[in-house]
Structures are given as structure tokens and as C-alpha cells.
Amino acid sequence: MSERETWATRTGFILAAVGSAVGLGNIWRFPFAVGEGGGAAFLLVYLLFVAIIGFPAILVEFVIGRRTDRNPVGALKDLGHGAWRYIGYLFIITGFVIMSYYSVVAGWFLRYFTLGFTEGYAVDDPEAALGLFGSISTGLDALLFHAIFMAAVLIVVGLGIRQGIELAVKVMVPAIIALLVGLALYAATMDGASAAYSYYLSPDFGVIVDEWQTLLPLAAGQAFFTLSLGMGVMITYASYLGEDRNLSKDGLTIIGFDTGIAILVGFVVFPFIFTAGTDPQQETVGAIFVSLTQAFGEIPAGQILGIIFFGTVAIAALSSAISILEVVVSYLIDEYQQDRVTATAIVGGAIFLLGIPVTQDLIFLDLFDGAVDGILLVLGALLLVLFVGWVIPDAATDELGKGIANLGSSGDVWIWLVRVPIVLVLVVSLALGIVDYVDFLSTDFADWFAAR
């Protein structure tokens, strides 16, 4: 088997990990999660979750990946025993399912981007904006742009770590940040900016107290989705690292960039929405498309701003999608000695086929995303923290200490955070997520199925 690839530079790894985190989770999911969670109330819970859970959890994935130099399946086989040796397959399944609908949603952003050069974003009313989204989100358009996006992802991943992923993210991630900063500065000058900031930054603690059962799993799923945790991405990316790297420093850098960009997206999206007078609490997967299409159709220079915004999201989606695909591709390369191009083609083709139902009916998006967001991501994270905290704590602490001059007692603090509070929060989040998903299956999905 040929020598395993590695990152050429620390910057390449950081930007790749940030690019993985900064994708549709930050720009598509985050605004409607904020709306569904009551604005600033959700934002506060989300930030607390990232700070308390996200940082220790990302280190869990880092130590496993670097310790073994393997994909999630190979890593758990090397480190685990008994049933623990098989939990890596959960991450392959999760990444596979995520990518199937992620590509479809990314295709919507590509289609809206091209729309700016043709018809523009002028719509008469909310119903017209909703109708436009309906025509783009399902049918031939959705299938075509699903294929186009998947092809772009396959090209980048097929070129490898240094010549494909690392080169791509060094261009894409700085471009994403620059474009979002520019859009946020422009949004600050809009009429609805003040009301948007109040909605986004002034939490109602009564909402948190009353709605914690909804907010906790929503924030947990959002945090793990945006940080690419629970799907094996950080295990895979860390497996290409050298032992001289400070994992704590890298983890803080990645989380800082990801959270900062997520917050920045709110400063872009909500002023547009409030200026246009649309509803920020639309609890649908198409909320951002419907709201922003109306906004771009009504504000000055809306067509140009729409092209920039949807183009930015398409770039962000690509930077994140290549990391998800790499998890599954690395599995075939490591475990079956497939060459990269063949592995990429096999995985990409299978994912494209799984995504086809999503292009035909949005109930499948709810079906896939609900299972991933509420159950699989949290379950994967829970199993990993149990494994690291209770099965291999000494090996994990030893790995964390590499690249750090004096770990001291910090390693023990980290292990006990992983062992107790993180486990408890994840157990509660998983239980609530399962309840929500069962409710969806017994109501919305059951009604759809009965009507077939």
C-alpha cells in the first residue's frame, strides 16, 4: 500500500477543518435554527454548548485520529476491543447519509446563484417566493444541480489531500470570510438592522426556561453539525497530522473561526430579513431561500447582493462537503487499499443515488436530516466520549500531551469533563432527539406515507 498522505502545512489543516465546519451548517441551518429557537435565546444556548461541549469533544476526535493514522473504522479497530471496535462504522453511515442530502441542498444554492444572472430575485409576495423555492428544490432542476455539485466535490477529493483538499480550502475559506464580512458591513446600513440585532442579540431568558426541551437538542445538533463532530471528519483530518502539533491550540482555533463565522452569518441574514419585513421564524428547510429571495427582490442592489450571497454559500458548501466525502473515501483507501480516484468515484456515485429521493420530495430531506441531526451525530459523539473517557483515558491523555510543552493537570481535567458532564448532556440531548424524531415519524411522515 502506498504511503499515507499528510497535510503539507499547519495552515492547510486549520483551513481544511474550518472549511469543514463552515458550510451549510453555518449558513443554511444556522439562521432557521435561530428562528426556530426564538432568536437570541437559541444563540445563547448554542454558544454555551459550543464552549462547554464542543471544545472537549473535538479533542476526543483529534486524539483518536492522530493516535492511529486511520479513518474512523480503522481507528476504532486499532484502539478498541469487543463491541467498541465496530462503532467506527456509525461514522461512515452518518457521513454517507449527510452527504446524500447535503449535496441536494448545496445544489439549491448553486441554482439560486445562477438565477441572479438570469431572472434575478424579484418576486411579488411570500407566496411567489415560496413557489420559486418549490420549483427549484424538487424536480429536474434539483436533480441536475445535485449532480453538478457532486461532480465538483468528487474532483477536489479525487485530487488528494495536498493537491486537492488543501489547495482548495486555502482559496475558499479566506474568500468565504471576506465575502461574509463585506455583506455584514453592508447589512449594518440597512433600515431593519437595529430590529434584527435586537432579535438576534437580546435573549429572553423566559423562553430558555420554558423551551429548554426543544432548545437543548436543537443546539446540540447544530453545534455538532457545524463543528463536523459525530461524523468522523475530525478523526479523519487528524489522522493526517504529525505528532508535533498542539491539538488543543488547533482545536481552539478551529472552534473560534467556526463560531465566529456562524455569528457573522446572523449579522448578514437577519438585517436582510427584517428590512424586507419577512418572518425570521419560518421553521422550514427553505426558510432562508424564501426570506432572502423576498429581501433581495426589495432592497437596493438586491440582485448583486443575492449573487454574492448565494455564491458565497455555494463555496462554503463545497469546502464542507469535501471533508464529509473524505471520511468515506478514506475508509475505502485504508481498509480495502483502493486507489483514491476509484474510491472517490464509487462513494460519490452511491451518494448521488441515495440523494435522488430528496430531489423529488422534501419529506426525504426531513427524514434524513432528522435522523442525522437529532440522533446519529449525538449518538456518535456520545459513543466516542464514552470510549475515550472510560476505555482508553491513559492513551488519550498521552496523545493530547504530544506537541504540548507541559500538559500538567489539564489532561485529567479534560478526561473528567469528557467522562461526566459531557456524557450527561449528550444522553439528555439524544433522548430528546429520539423523542422528536419518533414524533416526526408518527405524524408528518406517517401522513405523507398514508397519502401515497
N, C-alpha and C positions, 0 to 999 in steps of 0.2 A: 504494500500500500504506500502511496506517495506521502511525503512529509506533510503534516497538517499545517494549514495556513495560520498566520498570525497577523495582528494589526501592525502596520508599519510605524505608526506613531501613537502617542497618548491622545493627541488631538483627534485622531481618526476614531479611536474607540469612544471617546466622550461624545463626539458629534454623532456617531452611529447610535449610541444609546439614547442620546437626546432626541435624535431623529425618530427612533422607535417610539419614544414616549410622546413626542409632539406630532400627532397625526390627527385622525378623525376623532379620537377620544377627546382631544382638547377643543376642537373647533366645531365638530358636528354634535357630539354627545354632550359636551360641557354646557353650552347655552340652554339646551332644552332640559338638562338635568337641573340647572339653576332655576329655570322656570317651574319645573315640576316640584322642586323642593322649596318654593317660596322665596326665591331671590337670595338675599344675604344670609338668611337662616341656613340654607343649604351650603353656601360658600364657607361659613364659619365651621360647620361640622366637617366639611370636606378638608379644609386646611388642617384642622386638628387631627383628622385621620391620617393625612399625609405625614404630618410631623411625628406622631406617636407610633404609627404602624408602618408607614411607608419606608422610612429610613432603615429600621432594623430588618424589615422584610427584604429589601433589596440586597442587603449584605448577606442574607441567607442564600440567595441565588448566586451571588458573586462567589462565595467560598466554595460552593458545590461545583460550579463551572470551572474555576481555576484549579481546584484540587485535582480534578480528573482529566482535564483537557478533552472533555467529551460532550456530546449532545445530552439532553435530559435523560433519555433512556439509558444510554451507556453510563452516564454519571451515576445514576441511582443503582445500576447493576454493580458498578465498581465499589461503591461505598456502602451499599445496603446488604441486608440479609433477609431471608424469608420473604414475606409479602412486600416489604419496603423496596425490594429490587424491581418491582413492577409498576410503581407509581409514576415513573417517567413517561409511561405510555399515555397517561392522562394529559400531559402537556402537548404531546403530538396531536391527540384528538382535539384538544382545545384550540390549538393553533390552526389546525385544518378547518375546523368549523368557523372560527373567526374570519379567516381569510376568505371563505366562500361568500359571506355576505358583505365583508369589508370592501371587497373588490367591486361589488354592485353599487354600494353607496358612494365609493370613490368615483365610479363611473358617472353618477348623477352630477357630481361637482364638475367633472370634465365636460359634461353636456351643457351645464349652465354656463361654464366658461365660454364654450363655443357659441352659445346663444347670444352672448354680448356682442359678438361680431356680426350677427345676422339680424334677428328680430329685436334685440335689446330686451329690457326688463319692464317695459311699460305695460301694466295691467290695470284694468279699470277698478277692481274691487277685490276683497279677500276671496270671493268665490272663483274669480278668474285666476288668481294666483294659485289657489288650490287645484283648479283644473289643469293648469300648466304643469304643476308638480305631478299630478296623476298621469299625464301623458308622457312625462319623462321617466318617472320612477318604475313603470312597468311597461312591458311590451318590447317591440323590436329595438327602440332606442336604448332601453336599459340593457338588453342583451348585447347590443353592439358595443356600447361603451364599457360594459363589463369585460368584454373580450379585449378591447384596446388597452384598458388599464392592466389587465393580467399580463398582456404581452410586454408592456413596459417593465413590470416587476420581474418577469422571467429574464429579460435581457440583462438587467442590473445584477440579479443574483447569479445568473449563469456565468458572468464575467469573474466572479470570485470575490474574496474578502478585500484584497488591496486594490485590484483593478476595477472592481465593480462597486461594491458597497461603500468602501472607504472614500473613493474618489467622488462618488455621487453625493454622499452626505456632506462632504467638505464644501460643496457648492450649494446644496439645497437648504441646509439648516441656517447658515447665515442669511440666505435670501429670504427665508420664511420670517426670521426675526426682524429683518429690515423692513419688509413689507407690512408686517403687523404693527410695528412702531409707527410707520407713516400713516397707516389707516387710523390708529388710535389718536394720533395728533389731530388729524382731520376731524374725527368724530367728536373731539372735545369742543370744536367750534360750532356744533350743531345745536339747534333750538332745544332738542329733547335731552341734551347731555346731563343737565342738572337733575332732572327727574330720574334718568337712567342710573346715575351714580348713587342716588338715594336708595333706589330699589336694590341696587347691587351691593352696596356697602353698609347699609344700616340694618342689622339683623333684628328681627322681632323674636325675643327670647321665648315669648309665649308660644310661638309656632314650633320652636325646638322642643319645648316641653310636651306640647300636645301631639306632635307628629314624629317623635323620635323613632317609632317603629317603622316609619316609611323612610325617614332621613338616613338612618344608620345603614341599611343595606344599599340604598341609593348611593350614598357617599362612599361606602366600601367598594362597590362595583366600579364606580367612576374612578376612584383612586387606583385600583389595581389595573383597570383598563388603560388609563393614561400613562401609568408608570411601567406598563408591559410586564406586570407581575402576575404570577399564577399561570403563565402560558409558556414558560421556559425560555423566553427571549434572553433574559439577563444571564441565565445559566449558559446558554449557547454563546453569547457575546463574551462572557468572562472566560470561556474555555479557550479563547484565542489570545489571552493575556499572558504576560510574563510575570514571574514571581516577585519582581522588584516594585510592583505597583502598589500604591497605598489605596486599598479598596474603600476605606472609609472616606477618604478625600474625594475619590471618584464618585462614590455614591451621593455624597452631599452636593457635588457639582451638578450631577445629572438631575437630582430631585429639585435643586434650586432653579435650574433652567426650565424644567418641565412645569413646575408650579407657577413660576413667573410668567411663562407664556400662556398658561391656562387663564390666569388672572387677566393678562393683557387682552386675551380674546374677548372677555366680558366688556372691557373698555372700548372695544371695536363694535361688537354686535349690538349691545343694548342701546347706545345712543342712536344708532340707525333705526332700531325698532321703535323706540319712544318718539323719535322725531316724526316717523311715519304714522304714529298713532295706532300701531298694531299691538296685539296681545302677547306679552312676553311669556305667558304661562300656557301656551299651547303644548299639550302633553302628547305630541305625536313625533314620529321619526322624521316627518317632513317639516317640522316647525320652523327650523332655520331657513329652509328654502322658501316657504310661503311668506314668512315675515320679511325676509330680506329682499325677496323679489318685489314685494309691495314697496319697501323702503327705497330700493334703488330706482324704482319707477317714479318716485315722487320727489326725491331730493335733487339738488343741482349736481350736475356731473355724475349722476347715478349710474349711467351706462359704463363709464370708465371705471368708477369705483367698483362696480359689480364684476367687471372683467378682472381687475386686480385681486379682489377678494376671492372669487371662486378659483382663480388661477393659483393663488397662494395656498388655498386648501388642497387643491389637487397635488401640489408639490409636497405638502406636508403628508398627505395620504400615501404618496409613493415612498417617502422616507420611512414611514412606519410599516408599510406593507412588506418592504424588503426584509425587515427584521423578522416578521411573523413567518414569512415563507422560509427564511433561512433556518428556523427551528426544525421544520420538517425535512428540508433538504439535507441538513447536517446529519440527521438521523440515518438517511439512506447512505450517505457518504461514509459515515463512521461504522455503521453496523453491517452494511452489505457491500462495502467497497465499490460503490457506484461512482463513476466519474461525475463531476459537478454538472456538466451540461445535461447528461442523461437524467440524473436525479431531479434537476430543476424542471425538465420537460415532463417527467412522469407526474411529479407532485402538482405542477401548475395545471396540467390537463385535468387531473382528478378534481382539483379545487374548482376549476371553471365549471365542470359538470355539476358539482354539488350546488353551485351558486345559481344555476339556471332557474330553479323554482322561485327563488327570491325575485328574479326579474319578471316573473309572471303574476305574483300575488304577494302583497306586503305582509300577509299573515305569516309567511315563512320567515320573514325578517324578524318579526316579533317572536316566533318560535325559536329561532336560532339564538338571537341576541338575549332573550330572556334566560335561556339555559346557560349561556356563557357568562353573562353579567351577574346574574343572581346566584348561580350555583358553581359552575366549573372553575372560574377564576378564584373564587373564595375557597373552594374545596382544595384546589391545587396549592394555594398559599398555605392553608391550614396543615395539609399533609407535610409540606416542606418544613414549616417551623416546628412541627412535632418531631420530625426526623432529625433536624439539626439540633434542636434544644434538648432532646431526650435520648437520642440514639447515638449521635456522633459529636457530642459537645466538645470533647477534647480536640478532635481533628479539626473541627470548625474554628475553634479559637486559635489553634496553631496556624491555620491558613490565613485567618484575618490578621494575625500579627506579622506576616511576611510583608515587607515593604514599609512597616511602621517601626520607627526607632525604639519606642518604648510603649507597648500596649498597656502594660500595668494591669490595674483592676478593671479597665474599660471592657476587656473581654468577658469578664464574669458578669458585669452589669448587662452587657448585650445579651448574653446567654439567658439570663433570668428574665429580661424583657421578652425574649422570644418564648421562653418556657411558659410564662403565666399570663401577663396582661394581653399579649398579642393573641395567644390561643383563645382566651376567653372572648375577646372582641370578635374574632373570626368565627367562633362557634355560634355566637348570637347572630352575627350577620348572615351566616349560612342558613341557620334555622329560619330566619325571617325571609331570606331569599327563596328558600324552598316553598314556604307558605305562599308567597306572591306568585311563584311560577305555577304551583298547583291550582291556584285561583284562576290564573290565565287559561290553563288547560281546560278547566271545568266550565269556564264561561265563554270568553271570546273565541278560543279555538274550537271548543265543542259546538258553539253556534255556527261557526264557519263550516265545520265538518258536516253538521246536520243539514246544511243548506246545499251541499253538493249533490 
